[in-house]
Amino acid sequence: MALQGMLSGDPSKSSKVYLAIGALSLVKAIAVRNDRDRFRRELLDAGLFLGAGLALRRFSKMKAQKRQELESQVPDWVADAMRSEAARSGLRSVAKQQLGRSEPEPEPTLRDRARGVLASL
């Protein structure tokens, strides 16, 4: 999985998933401890998943701490205004204008593609 994909979304939820997979891998390694090669592979997998889970948990805590620091520096009236839906949509439209991007068009459905093919005949 790409690093950007791991860090997007909620890292605390992802960390729990990685820790659970690591724990299961560790249990599996213990179950196959008589087979040396397989035991090493499972132990390595468990270590990698547990390490990724711990790193994501640490990243999540750091992210929450930074967010809290930033929110503490912003005046209350600005924070309240930015939580409203109207402010969010206004900020999105200003950002789109500044970046010169529009929302991507939705992909055509199978029905739309079939109509296009029939129209071209």
N, C-alpha and C positions, 0 to 999 in steps of 0.2 A: 504494500500500500504506500502511496506517495506521502511524503511528509506533510504537504499542504492538505491532503485529504484527511490525515490523522488529526491535524490541528484545527480543521474547520468543524463547525458544529459545537457541541458541548463536550469539552475535553474531560469533564468529570465523569460523564456517562461512558465515554470511550475508555477511560482508564479502568472503570469497573469491568467492562467487557474484556479488556486485555488481561486484567488480573484474574478474572474467572477462567479464561482460557489457559493462562499460565498455571493456575492451580490444578485444572484438569490434566494438563500435560504432565505436571509433577506427579499426580496420582497415577497416571498411565506409566510414567517412568518407573515408579516403584513397583507397579504390577509386572513389568517386563524386566526386572532387575537381573534375572538369570541370563538373559541374552545381552552380552556386553555391548555390541554395536548398536543395537536398538535402544538400549538403556542410555547410551551416550547421546544419540540423536534426540530422544525424548527429553532428556535433561537439558540439552542445548535449546530445544524449542521452548521448554518451560522457562528457562532463564531469559530468553529473548522476549517472550510475552510478558513475563513479570517485570523485566526492565522497562519495556515500553509502557506498561501500565503505571509503574511508579513515576516515570518521566512525565507522562500525561497528567498524573495527579498533581505533581509539583508545578507543572505549567498552569494547570487550572487554578491552583492556589495563588500563583503569581499574577495571573490574569485578573482574578477577583480583587486582589490587593491593589493592583494598578487602577482598576476601574473605580474602586472606592476612593483612592487618592485623587483621581481626576474629578469625581463627583463632589468631593469635599471642597475642591477649589472653585467650583462653579456656584454662583449665587443661586439661592433657592428658587427665585422667580424664573430664572432661565431654565433650571432643571424641570420645574413644573410645566413651563411652556413647551419644552421639547418632548414631554411625555404625551401631549395631546396628539390625536390623529391628524388634525388639520396642519399642525406644525410639521409633522413627519412628511406628509404629502407635499407640502410647500417646499420643504428642504430637498426632497427628492427631485421635484421639478426644476429647482434652481441648479442642483448638481448636474442634472441631465443637460440643461442648457449650457452650463459651463464646460462640460465634457464633450458636448456635441454628439451625444449618443441618445438613441431612442430605445425603448424597450424592444427586445427581439420579438419578431413575429412568431406566433405559435406555429409549430410544424403542421403541415397539412395532414389531415387524417386520410385513412385509406379511401374513404368515400370521396373526399375532395380530389385525390389523385386520380381515382377512377373517372370522375366527371371530367377532369382535364384531358385524360386520354380519349374519352369518347367525344369530347368537343373538338379535339384536333383531328378526328377522323372525318 
